[in-house]
């Protein structure tokens, strides 16, 4: 279940970066990038805890 949440957060972050680029909005792109990095860190941490 944790991986599904991480994948959805990554997809949302990528969409935010794409829509921010289309609208020329640096704030939305930053939020999307932070969301992607946070989701990847969350997934890596969850994988390490399972071991």
mmCIF entry with sequence, helices, sheets and N, C-alpha, C, O atoms, coordinates in Angstrom:
data_MODEL
# 
_entry.id   MODEL 
# 
_entity.id                         1 
_entity.type                       polymer 
_entity.pdbx_number_of_molecules   1 
# 
_entity_poly.entity_id                      1 
_entity_poly.type                           'polypeptide(L)' 
_entity_poly.nstd_linkage                   no 
_entity_poly.nstd_monomer                   no 
_entity_poly.pdbx_seq_one_letter_code       
;(UNK)(UNK)(UNK)(UNK)(UNK)(UNK)(UNK)(UNK)(UNK)(UNK)(UNK)(UNK)(UNK)(UNK)(UNK)(UNK)
(UNK)(UNK)(UNK)(UNK)(UNK)(UNK)(UNK)(UNK)(UNK)(UNK)(UNK)(UNK)(UNK)(UNK)(UNK)(UNK)
(UNK)(UNK)(UNK)(UNK)(UNK)(UNK)(UNK)(UNK)(UNK)(UNK)(UNK)(UNK)(UNK)(UNK)(UNK)(UNK)
(UNK)(UNK)(UNK)
;
_entity_poly.pdbx_seq_one_letter_code_can   XXXXXXXXXXXXXXXXXXXXXXXXXXXXXXXXXXXXXXXXXXXXXXXXXXX 
_entity_poly.pdbx_strand_id                 A 
# 
loop_
_entity_poly_seq.entity_id 
_entity_poly_seq.num 
_entity_poly_seq.mon_id 
_entity_poly_seq.hetero 
1 1  UNK n 
1 2  UNK n 
1 3  UNK n 
1 4  UNK n 
1 5  UNK n 
1 6  UNK n 
1 7  UNK n 
1 8  UNK n 
1 9  UNK n 
1 10 UNK n 
1 11 UNK n 
1 12 UNK n 
1 13 UNK n 
1 14 UNK n 
1 15 UNK n 
1 16 UNK n 
1 17 UNK n 
1 18 UNK n 
1 19 UNK n 
1 20 UNK n 
1 21 UNK n 
1 22 UNK n 
1 23 UNK n 
1 24 UNK n 
1 25 UNK n 
1 26 UNK n 
1 27 UNK n 
1 28 UNK n 
1 29 UNK n 
1 30 UNK n 
1 31 UNK n 
1 32 UNK n 
1 33 UNK n 
1 34 UNK n 
1 35 UNK n 
1 36 UNK n 
1 37 UNK n 
1 38 UNK n 
1 39 UNK n 
1 40 UNK n 
1 41 UNK n 
1 42 UNK n 
1 43 UNK n 
1 44 UNK n 
1 45 UNK n 
1 46 UNK n 
1 47 UNK n 
1 48 UNK n 
1 49 UNK n 
1 50 UNK n 
1 51 UNK n 
# 
_struct_asym.id          A 
_struct_asym.entity_id   1 
# 
loop_
_struct_conf.conf_type_id 
_struct_conf.id 
_struct_conf.pdbx_PDB_helix_id 
_struct_conf.beg_label_comp_id 
_struct_conf.beg_label_asym_id 
_struct_conf.beg_label_seq_id 
_struct_conf.pdbx_beg_PDB_ins_code 
_struct_conf.end_label_comp_id 
_struct_conf.end_label_asym_id 
_struct_conf.end_label_seq_id 
_struct_conf.pdbx_end_PDB_ins_code 
_struct_conf.beg_auth_comp_id 
_struct_conf.beg_auth_asym_id 
_struct_conf.beg_auth_seq_id 
_struct_conf.end_auth_comp_id 
_struct_conf.end_auth_asym_id 
_struct_conf.end_auth_seq_id 
_struct_conf.pdbx_PDB_helix_class 
_struct_conf.details 
_struct_conf.pdbx_PDB_helix_length 
HELX_P HELX_P1 AA1 UNK A 2  ? UNK A 23 ? UNK A 2  UNK A 23 1 ? 22 
HELX_P HELX_P2 AA2 UNK A 26 ? UNK A 50 ? UNK A 26 UNK A 50 1 ? 25 
# 
_struct_conf_type.id          HELX_P 
_struct_conf_type.criteria    ? 
_struct_conf_type.reference   ? 
# 
loop_
_atom_site.group_PDB 
_atom_site.id 
_atom_site.type_symbol 
_atom_site.label_atom_id 
_atom_site.label_alt_id 
_atom_site.label_comp_id 
_atom_site.label_asym_id 
_atom_site.label_entity_id 
_atom_site.label_seq_id 
_atom_site.pdbx_PDB_ins_code 
_atom_site.Cartn_x 
_atom_site.Cartn_y 
_atom_site.Cartn_z 
_atom_site.occupancy 
_atom_site.B_iso_or_equiv 
_atom_site.pdbx_formal_charge 
_atom_site.auth_seq_id 
_atom_site.auth_comp_id 
_atom_site.auth_asym_id 
_atom_site.auth_atom_id 
_atom_site.pdbx_PDB_model_num 
ATOM 1   N N  . UNK A 1 1  ? 0.822  -1.194 0.000   1.00 0.00 ? 1  UNK A N  1 
ATOM 2   C CA . UNK A 1 1  ? 0.000  0.000  0.000   1.00 0.00 ? 1  UNK A CA 1 
ATOM 3   C C  . UNK A 1 1  ? 0.867  1.258  0.000   1.00 0.00 ? 1  UNK A C  1 
ATOM 4   O O  . UNK A 1 1  ? 0.504  2.268  -0.603  1.00 0.00 ? 1  UNK A O  1 
ATOM 5   N N  . UNK A 1 2  ? 2.010  1.192  0.679   1.00 0.00 ? 2  UNK A N  1 
ATOM 6   C CA . UNK A 1 2  ? 2.877  2.368  0.728   1.00 0.00 ? 2  UNK A CA 1 
ATOM 7   C C  . UNK A 1 2  ? 3.425  2.709  -0.650  1.00 0.00 ? 2  UNK A C  1 
ATOM 8   O O  . UNK A 1 2  ? 3.614  3.877  -0.987  1.00 0.00 ? 2  UNK A O  1 
ATOM 9   N N  . UNK A 1 3  ? 3.677  1.664  -1.445  1.00 0.00 ? 3  UNK A N  1 
ATOM 10  C CA . UNK A 1 3  ? 4.221  1.913  -2.779  1.00 0.00 ? 3  UNK A CA 1 
ATOM 11  C C  . UNK A 1 3  ? 3.180  2.553  -3.688  1.00 0.00 ? 3  UNK A C  1 
ATOM 12  O O  . UNK A 1 3  ? 3.520  3.365  -4.548  1.00 0.00 ? 3  UNK A O  1 
ATOM 13  N N  . UNK A 1 4  ? 1.939  2.196  -3.506  1.00 0.00 ? 4  UNK A N  1 
ATOM 14  C CA . UNK A 1 4  ? 0.869  2.796  -4.309  1.00 0.00 ? 4  UNK A CA 1 
ATOM 15  C C  . UNK A 1 4  ? 0.771  4.285  -4.003  1.00 0.00 ? 4  UNK A C  1 
ATOM 16  O O  . UNK A 1 4  ? 0.614  5.099  -4.913  1.00 0.00 ? 4  UNK A O  1 
ATOM 17  N N  . UNK A 1 5  ? 0.861  4.640  -2.736  1.00 0.00 ? 5  UNK A N  1 
ATOM 18  C CA . UNK A 1 5  ? 0.814  6.048  -2.348  1.00 0.00 ? 5  UNK A CA 1 
ATOM 19  C C  . UNK A 1 5  ? 2.007  6.797  -2.936  1.00 0.00 ? 5  UNK A C  1 
ATOM 20  O O  . UNK A 1 5  ? 1.866  7.920  -3.419  1.00 0.00 ? 5  UNK A O  1 
ATOM 21  N N  . UNK A 1 6  ? 3.179  6.170  -2.892  1.00 0.00 ? 6  UNK A N  1 
ATOM 22  C CA . UNK A 1 6  ? 4.376  6.811  -3.442  1.00 0.00 ? 6  UNK A CA 1 
ATOM 23  C C  . UNK A 1 6  ? 4.252  6.992  -4.951  1.00 0.00 ? 6  UNK A C  1 
ATOM 24  O O  . UNK A 1 6  ? 4.638  8.034  -5.481  1.00 0.00 ? 6  UNK A O  1 
ATOM 25  N N  . UNK A 1 7  ? 3.722  5.999  -5.642  1.00 0.00 ? 7  UNK A N  1 
ATOM 26  C CA . UNK A 1 7  ? 3.560  6.103  -7.106  1.00 0.00 ? 7  UNK A CA 1 
ATOM 27  C C  . UNK A 1 7  ? 2.555  7.194  -7.458  1.00 0.00 ? 7  UNK A C  1 
ATOM 28  O O  . UNK A 1 7  ? 2.767  7.952  -8.404  1.00 0.00 ? 7  UNK A O  1 
ATOM 29  N N  . UNK A 1 8  ? 1.466  7.275  -6.703  1.00 0.00 ? 8  UNK A N  1 
ATOM 30  C CA . UNK A 1 8  ? 0.489  8.330  -6.959  1.00 0.00 ? 8  UNK A CA 1 
ATOM 31  C C  . UNK A 1 8  ? 1.071  9.719  -6.685  1.00 0.00 ? 8  UNK A C  1 
ATOM 32  O O  . UNK A 1 8  ? 0.790  10.666 -7.420  1.00 0.00 ? 8  UNK A O  1 
ATOM 33  N N  . UNK A 1 9  ? 1.867  9.840  -5.646  1.00 0.00 ? 9  UNK A N  1 
ATOM 34  C CA . UNK A 1 9  ? 2.493  11.124 -5.342  1.00 0.00 ? 9  UNK A CA 1 
ATOM 35  C C  . UNK A 1 9  ? 3.498  11.511 -6.423  1.00 0.00 ? 9  UNK A C  1 
ATOM 36  O O  . UNK A 1 9  ? 3.603  12.684 -6.780  1.00 0.00 ? 9  UNK A O  1 
ATOM 37  N N  . UNK A 1 10 ? 4.231  10.539 -6.942  1.00 0.00 ? 10 UNK A N  1 
ATOM 38  C CA . UNK A 1 10 ? 5.177  10.821 -8.023  1.00 0.00 ? 10 UNK A CA 1 
ATOM 39  C C  . UNK A 1 10 ? 4.429  11.263 -9.275  1.00 0.00 ? 10 UNK A C  1 
ATOM 40  O O  . UNK A 1 10 ? 4.834  12.216 -9.941  1.00 0.00 ? 10 UNK A O  1 
ATOM 41  N N  . UNK A 1 11 ? 3.338  10.571 -9.593  1.00 0.00 ? 11 UNK A N  1 
ATOM 42  C CA . UNK A 1 11 ? 2.538  10.956 -10.764 1.00 0.00 ? 11 UNK A CA 1 
ATOM 43  C C  . UNK A 1 11 ? 1.963  12.361 -10.603 1.00 0.00 ? 11 UNK A C  1 
ATOM 44  O O  . UNK A 1 11 ? 1.947  13.138 -11.557 1.00 0.00 ? 11 UNK A O  1 
ATOM 45  N N  . UNK A 1 12 ? 1.497  12.685 -9.416  1.00 0.00 ? 12 UNK A N  1 
ATOM 46  C CA . UNK A 1 12 ? 0.964  14.026 -9.160  1.00 0.00 ? 12 UNK A CA 1 
ATOM 47  C C  . UNK A 1 12 ? 2.062  15.080 -9.266  1.00 0.00 ? 12 UNK A C  1 
ATOM 48  O O  . UNK A 1 12 ? 1.835  16.168 -9.794  1.00 0.00 ? 12 UNK A O  1 
ATOM 49  N N  . UNK A 1 13 ? 3.245  14.755 -8.765  1.00 0.00 ? 13 UNK A N  1 
ATOM 50  C CA . UNK A 1 13 ? 4.370  15.685 -8.859  1.00 0.00 ? 13 UNK A CA 1 
ATOM 51  C C  . UNK A 1 13 ? 4.806  15.930 -10.290 1.00 0.00 ? 13 UNK A C  1 
ATOM 52  O O  . UNK A 1 13 ? 5.103  17.063 -10.670 1.00 0.00 ? 13 UNK A O  1 
ATOM 53  N N  . UNK A 1 14 ? 4.845  14.868 -11.085 1.00 0.00 ? 14 UNK A N  1 
ATOM 54  C CA . UNK A 1 14 ? 5.214  15.013 -12.499 1.00 0.00 ? 14 UNK A CA 1 
ATOM 55  C C  . UNK A 1 14 ? 4.167  15.849 -13.228 1.00 0.00 ? 14 UNK A C  1 
ATOM 56  O O  . UNK A 1 14 ? 4.508  16.695 -14.055 1.00 0.00 ? 14 UNK A O  1 
ATOM 57  N N  . UNK A 1 15 ? 2.900  15.612 -12.922 1.00 0.00 ? 15 UNK A N  1 
ATOM 58  C CA . UNK A 1 15 ? 1.839  16.413 -13.543 1.00 0.00 ? 15 UNK A CA 1 
ATOM 59  C C  . UNK A 1 15 ? 1.967  17.885 -13.148 1.00 0.00 ? 15 UNK A C  1 
ATOM 60  O O  . UNK A 1 15 ? 1.743  18.769 -13.975 1.00 0.00 ? 15 UNK A O  1 
ATOM 61  N N  . UNK A 1 16 ? 2.322  18.152 -11.904 1.00 0.00 ? 16 UNK A N  1 
ATOM 62  C CA . UNK A 1 16 ? 2.492  19.532 -11.457 1.00 0.00 ? 16 UNK A CA 1 
ATOM 63  C C  . UNK A 1 16 ? 3.650  20.204 -12.185 1.00 0.00 ? 16 UNK A C  1 
ATOM 64  O O  . UNK A 1 16 ? 3.559  21.377 -12.547 1.00 0.00 ? 16 UNK A O  1 
ATOM 65  N N  . UNK A 1 17 ? 4.734  19.470 -12.401 1.00 0.00 ? 17 UNK A N  1 
ATOM 66  C CA . UNK A 1 17 ? 5.873  20.035 -13.130 1.00 0.00 ? 17 UNK A CA 1 
ATOM 67  C C  . UNK A 1 17 ? 5.486  20.329 -14.579 1.00 0.00 ? 17 UNK A C  1 
ATOM 68  O O  . UNK A 1 17 ? 5.838  21.378 -15.119 1.00 0.00 ? 17 UNK A O  1 
ATOM 69  N N  . UNK A 1 18 ? 4.765  19.408 -15.203 1.00 0.00 ? 18 UNK A N  1 
ATOM 70  C CA . UNK A 1 18 ? 4.354  19.599 -16.598 1.00 0.00 ? 18 UNK A CA 1 
ATOM 71  C C  . UNK A 1 18 ? 3.396  20.773 -16.725 1.00 0.00 ? 18 UNK A C  1 
ATOM 72  O O  . UNK A 1 18 ? 3.576  21.631 -17.589 1.00 0.00 ? 18 UNK A O  1 
ATOM 73  N N  . UNK A 1 19 ? 2.375  20.819 -15.867 1.00 0.00 ? 19 UNK A N  1 
ATOM 74  C CA . UNK A 1 19 ? 1.414  21.923 -15.939 1.00 0.00 ? 19 UNK A CA 1 
ATOM 75  C C  . UNK A 1 19 ? 2.049  23.244 -15.547 1.00 0.00 ? 19 UNK A C  1 
ATOM 76  O O  . UNK A 1 19 ? 1.676  24.289 -16.081 1.00 0.00 ? 19 UNK A O  1 
ATOM 77  N N  . UNK A 1 20 ? 2.992  23.219 -14.631 1.00 0.00 ? 20 UNK A N  1 
ATOM 78  C CA . UNK A 1 20 ? 3.711  24.435 -14.264 1.00 0.00 ? 20 UNK A CA 1 
ATOM 79  C C  . UNK A 1 20 ? 4.570  24.945 -15.397 1.00 0.00 ? 20 UNK A C  1 
ATOM 80  O O  . UNK A 1 20 ? 4.722  26.154 -15.574 1.00 0.00 ? 20 UNK A O  1 
ATOM 81  N N  . UNK A 1 21 ? 5.137  24.023 -16.171 1.00 0.00 ? 21 UNK A N  1 
ATOM 82  C CA . UNK A 1 21 ? 5.933  24.420 -17.329 1.00 0.00 ? 21 UNK A CA 1 
ATOM 83  C C  . UNK A 1 21 ? 5.078  24.998 -18.438 1.00 0.00 ? 21 UNK A C  1 
ATOM 84  O O  . UNK A 1 21 ? 5.492  25.932 -19.124 1.00 0.00 ? 21 UNK A O  1 
ATOM 85  N N  . UNK A 1 22 ? 3.882  24.446 -18.620 1.00 0.00 ? 22 UNK A N  1 
ATOM 86  C CA . UNK A 1 22 ? 2.982  24.949 -19.656 1.00 0.00 ? 22 UNK A CA 1 
ATOM 87  C C  . UNK A 1 22 ? 2.457  26.337 -19.305 1.00 0.00 ? 22 UNK A C  1 
ATOM 88  O O  . UNK A 1 22 ? 2.220  27.166 -20.185 1.00 0.00 ? 22 UNK A O  1 
ATOM 89  N N  . UNK A 1 23 ? 2.278  26.579 -18.007 1.00 0.00 ? 23 UNK A N  1 
ATOM 90  C CA . UNK A 1 23 ? 1.741  27.861 -17.553 1.00 0.00 ? 23 UNK A CA 1 
ATOM 91  C C  . UNK A 1 23 ? 2.855  28.845 -17.190 1.00 0.00 ? 23 UNK A C  1 
ATOM 92  O O  . UNK A 1 23 ? 2.591  29.995 -16.837 1.00 0.00 ? 23 UNK A O  1 
ATOM 93  N N  . UNK A 1 24 ? 4.103  28.376 -17.281 1.00 0.00 ? 24 UNK A N  1 
ATOM 94  C CA . UNK A 1 24 ? 5.276  29.179 -16.921 1.00 0.00 ? 24 UNK A CA 1 
ATOM 95  C C  . UNK A 1 24 ? 5.201  29.623 -15.464 1.00 0.00 ? 24 UNK A C  1 
ATOM 96  O O  . UNK A 1 24 ? 5.403  30.794 -15.139 1.00 0.00 ? 24 UNK A O  1 
ATOM 97  N N  . UNK A 1 25 ? 4.904  28.654 -14.594 1.00 0.00 ? 25 UNK A N  1 
ATOM 98  C CA . UNK A 1 25 ? 4.758  28.922 -13.170 1.00 0.00 ? 25 UNK A CA 1 
ATOM 99  C C  . UNK A 1 25 ? 5.879  28.222 -12.401 1.00 0.00 ? 25 UNK A C  1 
ATOM 100 O O  . UNK A 1 25 ? 5.821  27.009 -12.199 1.00 0.00 ? 25 UNK A O  1 
ATOM 101 N N  . UNK A 1 26 ? 6.902  28.975 -11.968 1.00 0.00 ? 26 UNK A N  1 
ATOM 102 C CA . UNK A 1 26 ? 8.009  28.315 -11.266 1.00 0.00 ? 26 UNK A CA 1 
ATOM 103 C C  . UNK A 1 26 ? 7.610  27.755 -9.903  1.00 0.00 ? 26 UNK A C  1 
ATOM 104 O O  . UNK A 1 26 ? 8.214  26.789 -9.435  1.00 0.00 ? 26 UNK A O  1 
ATOM 105 N N  . UNK A 1 27 ? 6.615  28.339 -9.269  1.00 0.00 ? 27 UNK A N  1 
ATOM 106 C CA . UNK A 1 27 ? 6.183  27.848 -7.963  1.00 0.00 ? 27 UNK A CA 1 
ATOM 107 C C  . UNK A 1 27 ? 5.563  26.463 -8.053  1.00 0.00 ? 27 UNK A C  1 
ATOM 108 O O  . UNK A 1 27 ? 5.841  25.596 -7.225  1.00 0.00 ? 27 UNK A O  1 
ATOM 109 N N  . UNK A 1 28 ? 4.724  26.259 -9.059  1.00 0.00 ? 28 UNK A N  1 
ATOM 110 C CA . UNK A 1 28 ? 4.100  24.956 -9.247  1.00 0.00 ? 28 UNK A CA 1 
ATOM 111 C C  . UNK A 1 28 ? 5.133  23.911 -9.635  1.00 0.00 ? 28 UNK A C  1 
ATOM 112 O O  . UNK A 1 28 ? 5.033  22.757 -9.217  1.00 0.00 ? 28 UNK A O  1 
ATOM 113 N N  . UNK A 1 29 ? 6.109  24.295 -10.420 1.00 0.00 ? 29 UNK A N  1 
ATOM 114 C CA . UNK A 1 29 ? 7.177  23.359 -10.783 1.00 0.00 ? 29 UNK A CA 1 
ATOM 115 C C  . UNK A 1 29 ? 7.992  22.972 -9.553  1.00 0.00 ? 29 UNK A C  1 
ATOM 116 O O  . UNK A 1 29 ? 8.371  21.810 -9.406  1.00 0.00 ? 29 UNK A O  1 
ATOM 117 N N  . UNK A 1 30 ? 8.261  23.910 -8.685  1.00 0.00 ? 30 UNK A N  1 
ATOM 118 C CA . UNK A 1 30 ? 9.007  23.616 -7.458  1.00 0.00 ? 30 UNK A CA 1 
ATOM 119 C C  . UNK A 1 30 ? 8.214  22.688 -6.543  1.00 0.00 ? 30 UNK A C  1 
ATOM 120 O O  . UNK A 1 30 ? 8.770  21.747 -5.976  1.00 0.00 ? 30 UNK A O  1 
ATOM 121 N N  . UNK A 1 31 ? 6.932  22.948 -6.399  1.00 0.00 ? 31 UNK A N  1 
ATOM 122 C CA . UNK A 1 31 ? 6.095  22.078 -5.573  1.00 0.00 ? 31 UNK A CA 1 
ATOM 123 C C  . UNK A 1 31 ? 6.075  20.665 -6.144  1.00 0.00 ? 31 UNK A C  1 
ATOM 124 O O  . UNK A 1 31 ? 6.147  19.693 -5.391  1.00 0.00 ? 31 UNK A O  1 
ATOM 125 N N  . UNK A 1 32 ? 5.980  20.542 -7.455  1.00 0.00 ? 32 UNK A N  1 
ATOM 126 C CA . UNK A 1 32 ? 5.989  19.227 -8.089  1.00 0.00 ? 32 UNK A CA 1 
ATOM 127 C C  . UNK A 1 32 ? 7.304  18.508 -7.881  1.00 0.00 ? 32 UNK A C  1 
ATOM 128 O O  . UNK A 1 32 ? 7.319  17.309 -7.602  1.00 0.00 ? 32 UNK A O  1 
ATOM 129 N N  . UNK A 1 33 ? 8.403  19.220 -8.012  1.00 0.00 ? 33 UNK A N  1 
ATOM 130 C CA . UNK A 1 33 ? 9.719  18.605 -7.827  1.00 0.00 ? 33 UNK A CA 1 
ATOM 131 C C  . UNK A 1 33 ? 9.917  18.160 -6.380  1.00 0.00 ? 33 UNK A C  1 
ATOM 132 O O  . UNK A 1 33 ? 10.457 17.082 -6.128  1.00 0.00 ? 33 UNK A O  1 
ATOM 133 N N  . UNK A 1 34 ? 9.484  18.980 -5.439  1.00 0.00 ? 34 UNK A N  1 
ATOM 134 C CA . UNK A 1 34 ? 9.598  18.613 -4.022  1.00 0.00 ? 34 UNK A CA 1 
ATOM 135 C C  . UNK A 1 34 ? 8.719  17.397 -3.718  1.00 0.00 ? 34 UNK A C  1 
ATOM 136 O O  . UNK A 1 34 ? 9.107  16.532 -2.933  1.00 0.00 ? 34 UNK A O  1 
ATOM 137 N N  . UNK A 1 35 ? 7.562  17.332 -4.325  1.00 0.00 ? 35 UNK A N  1 
ATOM 138 C CA . UNK A 1 35 ? 6.667  16.199 -4.132  1.00 0.00 ? 35 UNK A CA 1 
ATOM 139 C C  . UNK A 1 35 ? 7.283  14.907 -4.669  1.00 0.00 ? 35 UNK A C  1 
ATOM 140 O O  . UNK A 1 35 ? 7.194  13.861 -4.027  1.00 0.00 ? 35 UNK A O  1 
ATOM 141 N N  . UNK A 1 36 ? 7.902  14.979 -5.837  1.00 0.00 ? 36 UNK A N  1 
ATOM 142 C CA . UNK A 1 36 ? 8.546  13.799 -6.418  1.00 0.00 ? 36 UNK A CA 1 
ATOM 143 C C  . UNK A 1 36 ? 9.708  13.337 -5.541  1.00 0.00 ? 36 UNK A C  1 
ATOM 144 O O  . UNK A 1 36 ? 9.826  12.147 -5.247  1.00 0.00 ? 36 UNK A O  1 
ATOM 145 N N  . UNK A 1 37 ? 10.555 14.257 -5.126  1.00 0.00 ? 37 UNK A N  1 
ATOM 146 C CA . UNK A 1 37 ? 11.709 13.892 -4.299  1.00 0.00 ? 37 UNK A CA 1 
ATOM 147 C C  . UNK A 1 37 ? 11.249 13.318 -2.960  1.00 0.00 ? 37 UNK A C  1 
ATOM 148 O O  . UNK A 1 37 ? 11.819 12.343 -2.471  1.00 0.00 ? 37 UNK A O  1 
ATOM 149 N N  . UNK A 1 38 ? 10.238 13.911 -2.379  1.00 0.00 ? 38 UNK A N  1 
ATOM 150 C CA . UNK A 1 38 ? 9.705  13.401 -1.111  1.00 0.00 ? 38 UNK A CA 1 
ATOM 151 C C  . UNK A 1 38 ? 9.098  12.015 -1.247  1.00 0.00 ? 38 UNK A C  1 
ATOM 152 O O  . UNK A 1 38 ? 9.266  11.172 -0.365  1.00 0.00 ? 38 UNK A O  1 
ATOM 153 N N  . UNK A 1 39 ? 8.395  11.774 -2.340  1.00 0.00 ? 39 UNK A N  1 
ATOM 154 C CA . UNK A 1 39 ? 7.787  10.460 -2.559  1.00 0.00 ? 39 UNK A CA 1 
ATOM 155 C C  . UNK A 1 39 ? 8.845  9.391  -2.784  1.00 0.00 ? 39 UNK A C  1 
ATOM 156 O O  . UNK A 1 39 ? 8.705  8.268  -2.300  1.00 0.00 ? 39 UNK A O  1 
ATOM 157 N N  . UNK A 1 40 ? 9.895  9.726  -3.509  1.00 0.00 ? 40 UNK A N  1 
ATOM 158 C CA . UNK A 1 40 ? 10.981 8.767  -3.727  1.00 0.00 ? 40 UNK A CA 1 
ATOM 159 C C  . UNK A 1 40 ? 11.671 8.458  -2.398  1.00 0.00 ? 40 UNK A C  1 
ATOM 160 O O  . UNK A 1 40 ? 11.979 7.301  -2.111  1.00 0.00 ? 40 UNK A O  1 
ATOM 161 N N  . UNK A 1 41 ? 11.910 9.474  -1.601  1.00 0.00 ? 41 UNK A N  1 
ATOM 162 C CA . UNK A 1 41 ? 12.537 9.252  -0.294  1.00 0.00 ? 41 UNK A CA 1 
ATOM 163 C C  . UNK A 1 41 ? 11.639 8.398  0.594   1.00 0.00 ? 41 UNK A C  1 
ATOM 164 O O  . UNK A 1 41 ? 12.131 7.530  1.315   1.00 0.00 ? 41 UNK A O  1 
ATOM 165 N N  . UNK A 1 42 ? 10.347 8.630  0.552   1.00 0.00 ? 42 UNK A N  1 
ATOM 166 C CA . UNK A 1 42 ? 9.400  7.836  1.323   1.00 0.00 ? 42 UNK A CA 1 
ATOM 167 C C  . UNK A 1 42 ? 9.423  6.381  0.887   1.00 0.00 ? 42 UNK A C  1 
ATOM 168 O O  . UNK A 1 42 ? 9.415  5.481  1.727   1.00 0.00 ? 42 UNK A O  1 
ATOM 169 N N  . UNK A 1 43 ? 9.452  6.142  -0.420  1.00 0.00 ? 43 UNK A N  1 
ATOM 170 C CA . UNK A 1 43 ? 9.467  4.766  -0.937  1.00 0.00 ? 43 UNK A CA 1 
ATOM 171 C C  . UNK A 1 43 ? 10.768 4.047  -0.570  1.00 0.00 ? 43 UNK A C  1 
ATOM 172 O O  . UNK A 1 43 ? 10.748 2.866  -0.225  1.00 0.00 ? 43 UNK A O  1 
ATOM 173 N N  . UNK A 1 44 ? 11.884 4.747  -0.644  1.00 0.00 ? 44 UNK A N  1 
ATOM 174 C CA . UNK A 1 44 ? 13.164 4.135  -0.288  1.00 0.00 ? 44 UNK A CA 1 
ATOM 175 C C  . UNK A 1 44 ? 13.200 3.803  1.196   1.00 0.00 ? 44 UNK A C  1 
ATOM 176 O O  . UNK A 1 44 ? 13.677 2.739  1.592   1.00 0.00 ? 44 UNK A O  1 
ATOM 177 N N  . UNK A 1 45 ? 12.701 4.705  2.002   1.00 0.00 ? 45 UNK A N  1 
ATOM 178 C CA . UNK A 1 45 ? 12.665 4.466  3.441   1.00 0.00 ? 45 UNK A CA 1 
ATOM 179 C C  . UNK A 1 45 ? 11.770 3.291  3.793   1.00 0.00 ? 45 UNK A C  1 
ATOM 180 O O  . UNK A 1 45 ? 12.099 2.490  4.669   1.00 0.00 ? 45 UNK A O  1 
ATOM 181 N N  . UNK A 1 46 ? 10.634 3.188  3.106   1.00 0.00 ? 46 UNK A N  1 
ATOM 182 C CA . UNK A 1 46 ? 9.711  2.078  3.354   1.00 0.00 ? 46 UNK A CA 1 
ATOM 183 C C  . UNK A 1 46 ? 10.330 0.752  2.929   1.00 0.00 ? 46 UNK A C  1 
ATOM 184 O O  . UNK A 1 46 ? 10.128 -0.268 3.587   1.00 0.00 ? 46 UNK A O  1 
ATOM 185 N N  . UNK A 1 47 ? 11.079 0.763  1.837   1.00 0.00 ? 47 UNK A N  1 
ATOM 186 C CA . UNK A 1 47 ? 11.736 -0.459 1.367   1.00 0.00 ? 47 UNK A CA 1 
ATOM 187 C C  . UNK A 1 47 ? 12.829 -0.892 2.335   1.00 0.00 ? 47 UNK A C  1 
ATOM 188 O O  . UNK A 1 47 ? 13.008 -2.086 2.576   1.00 0.00 ? 47 UNK A O  1 
ATOM 189 N N  . UNK A 1 48 ? 13.545 0.048  2.879   1.00 0.00 ? 48 UNK A N  1 
ATOM 190 C CA . UNK A 1 48 ? 14.605 -0.293 3.842   1.00 0.00 ? 48 UNK A CA 1 
ATOM 191 C C  . UNK A 1 48 ? 14.038 -0.840 5.139   1.00 0.00 ? 48 UNK A C  1 
ATOM 192 O O  . UNK A 1 48 ? 14.648 -1.711 5.759   1.00 0.00 ? 48 UNK A O  1 
ATOM 193 N N  . UNK A 1 49 ? 12.889 -0.347 5.560   1.00 0.00 ? 49 UNK A N  1 
ATOM 194 C CA . UNK A 1 49 ? 12.291 -0.825 6.795   1.00 0.00 ? 49 UNK A CA 1 
ATOM 195 C C  . UNK A 1 49 ? 11.781 -2.255 6.665   1.00 0.00 ? 49 UNK A C  1 
ATOM 196 O O  . UNK A 1 49 ? 11.753 -2.991 7.652   1.00 0.00 ? 49 UNK A O  1 
ATOM 197 N N  . UNK A 1 50 ? 11.377 -2.660 5.457   1.00 0.00 ? 50 UNK A N  1 
ATOM 198 C CA . UNK A 1 50 ? 10.855 -4.008 5.252   1.00 0.00 ? 50 UNK A CA 1 
ATOM 199 C C  . UNK A 1 50 ? 11.955 -5.053 5.338   1.00 0.00 ? 50 UNK A C  1 
ATOM 200 O O  . UNK A 1 50 ? 11.669 -6.220 5.605   1.00 0.00 ? 50 UNK A O  1 
ATOM 201 N N  . UNK A 1 51 ? 13.171 -4.675 5.126   1.00 0.00 ? 51 UNK A N  1 
ATOM 202 C CA . UNK A 1 51 ? 14.276 -5.640 5.147   1.00 0.00 ? 51 UNK A CA 1 
ATOM 203 C C  . UNK A 1 51 ? 14.641 -5.974 6.517   1.00 0.00 ? 51 UNK A C  1 
ATOM 204 O O  . UNK A 1 51 ? 15.553 -6.773 6.736   1.00 0.00 ? 51 UNK A O  1 
# 
